[in-house]
Amino acid sequence: MRALTEHPYPMGIVELAKFVQLSPASVHRLVATLVSVGWVEQNSRTSKYQLGMGAVGIGSVALVTNPVVQDSRMHLSRVAQWSGHDAVLSTLVGAKTVQLARSAGVNTEIIEFEPGHPQPAHAMADGKLLLAYLPQDEVRDVLGVEELRRFTRNTITDLDCIRREFEEIRAQGYAVDNFERFDTGRGIAVPVLDSGGRPLAAMMCLGKLDPAQDAELVQQLQSVAREMSDRLSATGDLPSSSFEPTQSVVRADPGRG
């Protein structure tokens, strides 16, 4: 399921087997089961597989009923109004970051994002943030399956360089992408934390952000993300994160040297 989620095009059995590191015969049996329950569909012409209507339906229901997604809209709107740029709530699915909710800012010029549309985690602030808190062996499994694609001249594709940046992200408590996915904009992301201090999702501001205002924007994002966690906790709707991070998240002040 994760393999089909991460790839924008249908995949064949051999492709899936390589991705999940299982034999084609094993993958074929697993896929056949998913097809039988409607979670995966097979193209009648190419014989390749893609997510089925069953999976689409479940995901759509979750987007409109999940309390984290619903509550985030109010908080994202505040960030968008204050900054003038897009505010996004996202989660990590394998090597992709998936947008769950978005509030548009008045200065937005970046391409339209649709809920559920995946983006490469290694080139986005929200993706790098969430990847940074995964155990090292899981990062290797997620990013080491395929060659990392370069989207702009600033995209980091070397795993050693990415790991060093992950150390910085964990130390400072936020992530930045400097025109690594789009030539037209950059992003800053902070974690929305569960009651144990583990990343539940990423809250990101995206657009033509002025680097001189990064410190102020990080503080604003951290404040709003903290309020969101507290509000969900008060209503009993704050779930436990599925992340098993390498260390607790640090809320650092970017204005301090």
N, C-alpha and C positions, 0 to 999 in steps of 0.2 A: 504494500500500500504506500509506504514511504517513497519507494522508487518511482511509482507512477505519479505521486504528488509532486516530486521534485522535477520531473521531466515534462516539458511543455508539449511533447509529441508522444503518440502511442509507442509502446516498446514491445519487441519480440521476446520470446522465451530465452534466447541466448543472451540478449542484452540484459534482461532481468537477472538471469543467473550470474552474470559477471558482476552486476551491481551488488547483489545480496550475498555473493560468494557461496552459492549453493550449486548443486548439480542441476542441469537442465531438466532432468527427470523429476527431481524434487520440486523445482519451481513450477513445472507443469501441473503437478498434483495440487499444489497450493493455489495456483491461479484458477484451476478448474473448480475448486471449492468456492473461491470468491465470486466466480462467474455465476455459480448456482444460486447464490444468495443475493445477486444483483449489485454487489459492491464493485465489480469489475465487468467490463464489457469488451467483446472482441470484435474488431473491424472485420466485416464479412469479406472484404476485398483483399486486405493486406495480411489478415490473420494476426495483427498486432493488438495489444491490449491497452486499455485506458480506464480511468475511474468510471464507474457506472452510475446510473441515476440514483441507485440506493445511497451511495456515498455522497452524492451531490445533495440529496434531500436531507440527510442527517446533518451535513455541514451547514446547510441553509437554515435549518431549524435552530441549530446552536448559535448562529450569528444573531438571531433575533430574540433568543430566550436566555442566553448566558448572562448572568448578572455582572460579570467583570466587563464584558464587551458593552453592555448597556450603560453601566455606570461611567465607563470611560468617556462616553460622548460629551458629557457635561464638562469634564476636566480637559479634554482635548480642545473643546471650543474656547475655553479660557486661555489656553496656551496660544491658539491660533489668533485670537483677538489681541492678545498682548504683544505677540511677536510679529504679526502680519504674515506669517508663513504657515505652511501645512503642519498640522500636528497629527501624529499617527500612533496607534497602538498595534503592536505586532508580536508574533510568537515565532519560535523556531521549529521548522519541520525538516529534519536532516540538515542538508547544506543550503537550505533556502529559508528566507525570512518571509513570513506571510502576514499581510496586513489584515487586521481584524476590524478596525474602525479608523475613520479619518475625518478631520475637520479642516476645511480649506481656509487658507489665509488670503488676505486681499492682495498680497504681492506674489502669489503663486504663479510661476511660469513653467513649472516642470510638468511633464506628461501626467495625464490623469491616472490615478491609481484606483483599481477596483478591489473591493473586499475579496480576499482569497487569492489575489494575484501574487505569485511567488517572485521573489527577487533573490539574487545571489548573496548569501549571507556574508561572504568574505569581502564584499565590496560596499556594504551598507553599514552605517553606524549601528543600527539596531541589531543586525546580524552579528557583527563583531562583538558587540556588548554581550549578547547571550552566549555566543561561542566561547568567550573568554572564561566563563564560569563552569564550563564542562570539564570533566576529568581529561587528562592528557590523552589517554588511550581512546576515549570517545571522540575527541577532536581529530585524532589521526584517522579513525574509522570514517568520520563524516567528510573530512576534507581531502583525505588521501586516496579516495576511490578513483577520482578522475582528475585530470589536469585542470588547475584553476584557470578560468578564462580571464583575459585582460579586457576591460571595457574602456578604460582611458589610460593615458600615460601614467596616472597616479595609482592605478589598481595594484595592490600588493598580491603577488602570485607565489612568492617563495614562502614555504611553510615555516622556515626558521624565522624569517622576518615577521610573519604573522604571529608566531608564538611570542616573540619579544614584545610586539604591540599588545598582545593579550595581557602580559605582565603589567604593562603600563595602565591598561584599562582597569584591571583588578585593583591596582594601587590607588587610582584616582576616583574610581567609582562611576565613570561615564566613558562614552566612546564617541569618537569623531571620525567621519570620513571626509577627506579633503578631495572632493571631485573624483572619487574613485569609481563611482558607478555612472554618474552623469557629468558631462563637461559643464552643464548649466547650473549645477547646484550641489550643495553638500548638506550633511546631516549631523545632528548631535543627539545622542540617545542616553537615557538613564533607565535603571531598572525599576519596575513596580514590584515590590517585595511582598512575600507572604509573611506570616507571623513568625517564621523562623529565620527571616532575613535572607531567604533564597529568592532568586529572580523568578517572578511569575510571568512577566511579559516585559516588553520594552516600550517606553514612551519616547517618541522621537519628534524632533522639529526638523523640517526639511525645506530647503529653498536656497536662495542666494543670501546665505547668512554671512554677516559681517564678522570676521574673526575677532575684531576688537570688542565685540559684544558676547563672545563665547562664555566668559565667566558669568556674566549676568544671566544669560540664557540657561546655563547649567543649573544655577541656583533656583531659577524659576521652575524649571522642569523637575528638579528634585523635590521642591516644595509641593508642587501639584501631585506628583507621584506618591509622595508620603500621605497627602490628604486623601488620595484615592484609596490607598491601602487601609488607612484608618477608618474611612467611611464603610468600606466593605467588611472590615473586621467587626465594626459596631453592629452591623445588620446580620452578621453570621454568614455572609456570602463570600468571605475571603478563603479561597481554596488553598491547599498545600501545593507547592510547586513540585513538578515532576523532575526538576533539576536536582542533581547531586553535585553541587559546585565544589571546586577545589578549595575554596575558602569563603568566608562570609563576605558579603558586599560591603565596601567601604564608601560612605558618603563623604567624599572629600570636597573641600572648598577650592574651586579652581582658581580663585583669586589669590591664594596663598602660595608663596614660593617654597 
